[in-house]
Amino acid sequence: MWETGKTSQIAMEMRRYNLAVLGISETHWTQAGHKRLATGEMLLYSGHEEDNAPHTQGVALMLSKVARNALVGWESHGSRIIKTSFKTKKEGILMNIIQCYAPTNDSNDDIKDQFYERLQSII
């Protein structure tokens, strides 16, 4: 997604498949933030937060206009986890969506443990 034009290409595919929310891994973006596309979709992203961080990992959620209007809030949890909350048709009921990019089995055990502990604390 780091390449120019990838965001609009993903938004086009999202519309084609009529998806309200699309989780994306390996964005390779740094920092956390949101962007509103000219076509109305919103991209929430979470990456490495340090200055001069490598463009690795990264997660995002792309929201349709309908999902964007139902968005209550979102949280960045580093380069591997992002969480969003949405209103539902049932009053007082929220729906949470968590997009993750888990470490591979080849990763260091400490990195895997740290990831799963963080995920468990968010759930």
Secondary structure, DSSP 8 states (H G I E B T S, - for coil): --STTHHHHHHHHHHHTT-SEEEEE----BSEEEEE-TTS-EEEEE-B-STT--S---EEEEE-HHHHHHEEEEEE-TTSEEEEEEE-SSTT-EEEEEEE----TTS-HHHHHHHHHHHHHH-
